[in-house]
Amino acid sequence: MSSQLQQAIALAQSLSFEEQLELLKTLSSVIQQTHAREHQASTSEVDMGFSAESFRKSWEQAMTGQTLPLSQLWEGIDVD
């Protein structure tokens, strides 16, 4: 992790809850815009089914606690 990222995380942790939510909304928008630019720049990029809507929905689920424990994600998967 870069020192800039560590500083950004420390700053985010010092913000109020409302400020953190505003930061989260802004970062989500920045990430979506960056992804769109990178996707447009790379015409040979393999489509992995990623979309801004998919990201938004997944992010919302993560932020509202609609997640599964990591141990449960691997149930029923046999790796031989």
Secondary structure by P-SEA (a helix, b strand, c coil): ccaaaaaaaaaaaaccaaaaaaaaaaaaaaaaaaaaaaaaaccccccccccaaaaaaaaaaaaacccccccccccccccc
